[in-house]
């Protein structure tokens, strides 16, 4: 892992990365293009912005993450791609879990920092990073992001959010929120990144077009819309029961075998 961190900025062929980016950029839709431009401009102008890429499943968040990554690595910049879980991290280019990449403590609290020294291999990598992409961050306790923020400010001697590194967080707040053992609704909501002081510094970018449904059937589109309404709490009847879409209702009785 130390060797991987040390050589991360050297293992990519800039020409190949640029070519891959140029193949993907024309495929971005309008909202993806706007998000792409916002992130790239922040890095080029050293604006050190925090972004949150908000969108339901299928709206092309991962495609956009990887397009940004190819583009920046084509310019020789260092992009760290992390996610809250191992499965999600595998969809990112050279992705890792946030806990693995940043050494986030497992027993975390509001004052935690990551055990990374400035002269360690990882410390030097974090001091040199140009962009962080952090997918599925709504699943993680806000203390995790705050610990990384605190650590980066110290390592980089910069009091800007995330130590001045342009950061693209992403996810969908209608999916899984942080798991708080024996915690009630209030404790779960308070653990969300939206309740972090960093959220006030964050620009939210919205993706709405479901790319997975291009060419899909009417039933698939109906089901996708139904899922969105479930997330908004709009698919319950007067008694509070969940209403199924027409495509999931079965009017045929099961025949006796």
C-alpha positions, -999 to +999 in steps of 0.1 A: +000+000+000+029+024+008+044+018-026+010+023-043+006+057-025+041+068-033+038+060-070+001+070-075+010+102-094+034+082-116+015+051-127-009+069-151+000+077-187-012+113-192-018+108-229-039+077-223-059+094-195-066+124-217-078+101-245-102+083-221-115+116-208-121+129-244-141+098-252-163+103-222-168+141-220-191+142-251-214+117-235-221+139-205-256+154-203-263+191-195-262+187-157-232+164-158-214+190-180-222+218-155-209+197-126-178+188-145-170+224-154-176+235-118-151+210-104-124+216-130-127+254-126-123+251-089-091+232-093-077+254-121-085+286-102-074+271-068-108+279-054-107+249-030-144+243-032-164+215-016-191+200-038-219+174-032-231+156-062-267+147-055-286+122-076-307+090-074-293+057-086-288+057-124-282+094-129-245+089-138-226+099-107-200+073-110-196+080-147-190+116-139-165+108-111-144+087-134-146+113-162-133+140-139-106+116-127-094+107-162-093+144-172-073+155-141-049+126-143-043+135-179-030+168-166-007+150-142-028+159-112-034+136-082-069+124-076-079+103-046-111+083-051-127+069-020-161+055-010-179+045+022-179+008+013-156-016-005-182-024-032-187+012-040-150+019-041-145-008-067-165+013-092-141+042-089-107+044-107-081+032-082-108+035-056-104+026-019-126+029+012-123+062+030-112+044+062-084+027+043-072+058+024-073+083+052-068+060+082-100+071+098-103+058+134-129+031+139-138+045+173-145+080+162-158+111+180-162+148+174-126+155+181-110+126+162-081+131+138-065+106+114-031+091+125-011+104+096+022+123+100+034+149+076+066+131+066+050+096+061+043+083+026+006+088+030+011+123+045+032+134+015+005+120-008-023+139+010-002+171+009+002+168-028-034+158-037-053+180-061-088+165-058-107+141-036-138+122-048-158+107-019-187+086-031-217+074-009-207+099+019-243+101+032-238+066+046-209+077+068-210+095+102-202+132+098-174+127+123-155+108+096-154+137+071-147+161+100-117+140+111-103+140+076-109+177+073-091+183+106-062+161+095-058+178+061-058+213+075-030+203+098-009+184+072-013+211+045-010+240+069-041+254+053-073+264+073-096+261+043-121+231+042-103+198+035-070+216+037-077+235+004-083+204-017-112+206-041-135+178-029-164+161-047-187+142-023-217+124-036-246+101-029-283+101-024-299+110+010-329+090+001-309+058+005-290+045+035-281+070+063-254+064+089-260+034+112-261+044+148-263+014+172-295+018+193-299+053+179-332+069+173-343+091+144-328+122+160-294+106+165-293+093+130-302+126+114-277+145+136-250+121+124-256+130+087-230+151+068-257+178+063-253+186+100-216+191+097-201+226+098-186+216+064-220+215+048-223+253+050-192+254+027-206+229+003-221+236-032-248+210-041-248+198-077-280+180-088-282+151-114-318+142-123-317+123-157-317+086-153-291+074-178-299+037-171-334+041-185-323+053-219-341+028-242-358+012-212-393-002-213-424+016-199-425-008-170-389+000-161-395+037-162-426+033-141-407+013-115-379+039-114-404+067-108-421+046-081-387+042-063-382+079-063-416+085-049-409+059-021-378+080-012-400+111-010-426+093+011-452+098-016-463+062-023-483+054+008-521+052+009-544+068+035-536+040+060-499+043+056-494+012+035-469+012+006-487+012-028-472-009-055-468+003-091-491-013-117-463-033-132-457-050-099-493-059-093-504-094-102-540-101-110-535-138-117-541-163-090-515-189-084-527-222-097-527-252-074-500-277-083 
